Amino acid sequence: MLELSGFGGLILLALALWAIISTINSGASTGRKVIWCLIVFFLPLLGFILWLIFGPRAR
């Protein structure tokens, strides 16, 4: 299992927050926003990578 602590964990937290805020500010439907936020929240590293490739972006 991947364990992040210290500076790496702080960077991952900042990236996950950025992804969630960007998703909330996007033009996607409410359902898609909720799903993406849950993915990024519960799977921070994998969720962030998936969001970068497939997720909605802020305008």
Secondary structure, 3 states (H helix, E strand, C coil): CCCCCCHHHHHHHHHHHHHHHHHHCECCCHHHHHHHHHHHHHCHHHHHHHHHHHCCCEC
